[in-house]
Amino acid sequence: MLPRLGELFPNNAIEMISKPRQEYQTVAYAELGLPKAPAIMVGGEIIAEGRDIDESALEMAIRRHLGPPVL
């Protein structure tokens, strides 16, 4: 999914963070205010938390975040 999204949105950074499950369950992680894994965020908006998301729903969320295309 990520390579295809990178092709659709080439000027935007896609960051994937992966840590051991134990690290997501620490008090320090909870204090960051980030969602529980697995999660997908677009900008500061949590799109999915604790579940998978359909690729088309993710693409729509990215397009909403980027706003209308510049002509």
N, C-alpha and C positions, 0 to 999 in steps of 0.2 A: 504494500500500500504506500509506504513512504517514498520509494523511488518514483512512482507515478505522480504523487502529489508534488514532488520536487520538480517534475517536468511541467506540471500545470501551473505552478507558482514559482518560477525560477529565481525571482528577485527577493524571495522571502526565506528566512532561515527556518529550518525545521530541526528542533533539538529533541533528542530522545535521551532520557535519563533512566538508567537502570541501576538498581542497588539491591543488595540482599534483602529479603523480606523482613529480617530482624531490624534493619535500619529504619524501615518505614514505620515500625511499631514503637520507636523510641519517643520519649518525652520531648527531646530536642527537635525531632521532625514535626511533632504535633504543634510545637510552638511556632513553627514557620508559617502555619496557616495554609499549607498546601494540601491538596486532596489526597485521600488514601489511594494507594496503588491497587490495581491499575487505573490510570486516569488519563484523560486527554484534556489539555487546556489550549485554547486559542486566545492569544493575548492574555488577559487576566480572567477570562471566562472559563469556568469548568464546563466542558461539553459532555463528558462521561466520567463517572467515578464508580469503580468497583464492578465495571461491566465492559463488554466490547461495544463498539459502535459501528454502524453500517458506513461503508466508505462514502456513499452519496451524502449521508447526513453530515459527515465530517467535512466534505468538500463544500457543502452549503454553508456550514458554520464559518469556514475560512473565507468564503466569498462575502458573507455578511460582515466579517471583521475588516476585510480590506476595503469595503465600500464599493460604489459603482465604478466601473472601468473609466479611465480617462480617455477621451476620444481625441 
